[in-house]
Amino acid sequence: MIDITGKSYKDIEKFVLDSIENGNFREKSKIPSEIELAEKFNVSRMTANKALSRLAEKNIISRKRGIGSFVNPIRIERQIPLMQSFTETHSQPNIKVTSSFFNYKVENVSSFPFLKNTLFLDDEDLIHFFIRVRYLNKKAIAVSYNYVVANIVRNLDIYCLNNSFYDYLERTLGLELGYNDTVIEVVYPNDELRAYLNIQKDQNQSLVLSTHTSYLTNDKPFEYTKTYYLAEYYSFKYKCYRNI
C-alpha cells in the first residue's frame, strides 16, 4: 500500500532498520511513536502503523500498548549441525557484522602443546594464531581464539579475517570444508575476555563457549577454535535422532 504522499511503509521500515544498524536506536531503547513517524514521513497513521506492525512481526521491535515501541535485543539462533562461518550465521537484514583481529602470529606447535593430538601435528608443524572480536551493529558480542594448521592453509591473507574466513578458504584457496566437532559449555569471563567484550567487573555476565575442531572433506583437521559468546544473545539449536 502506498500513501497518497508517495511514501511507503517500507520507507519507515528501512529508516528504523538503518537506525538500529548504525546505533542511533539502541537495544531496549524506545523508538519514535506511530504519530511521530507519520509526521516525520508525512504519511497517514495507518501507513506508520503497518511499518511498526511488520517490524514487530519480524521480532525486531516490541510494541507495548500505551507505552510505545522498543528495539528488541538481538537474538541469534545457531544451527549446531551446520558448518557456517560467523558472518554466514549472522546474515540478517537488521544486523551488520564486523570484525577486528588481534595478535596474529605464526608459531611452532610447541607454543600450543594441546593442539598436537587434536590436530594430529608433528613437532615441526606451524600454526596460524589470531584472535577475532566480532561485532553486531558495532557491539562486541563474541571473541574467538583461532588456531589454523599452516601446512594446510599456507597462504593466509590477514585481511580476509575482516570477513568470512570459511568463504576465503573455499573460494580463494580452494579447500573443501567438511564438518566440525563442537562442544558447548557455559563459562564466566576472565579479565582478558571482559576487556574484549566490554564487560564491567561488577556485571554478572555469563558466556557460551563453543569449542570446535574443523575438518576437510578428507577428514583432515585444519582448525581449532574457541569462541566466547555473550550468553544473553544466543540460543543453540540442534536435532537429535534415535538410532533404531
Secondary structure by P-SEA (a helix, b strand, c coil): ccccccccaaaaaaaaaaaaaacccccccccccaaaaaaaacccaaaaaaaaaaaaaaccccccccbbbbbccbbbbbccccccccccccccccbbbbbcccbbbbbccccccccccccccccccccccbbbbbbccccccbbbbbbbbcccccccccccccccaaaaaccccbbbbbbbbbbbbbbbbcaaaaaaaccccccbbbbbbbbbccccccccccbbbbbbcccccbbbbbbbbbcc
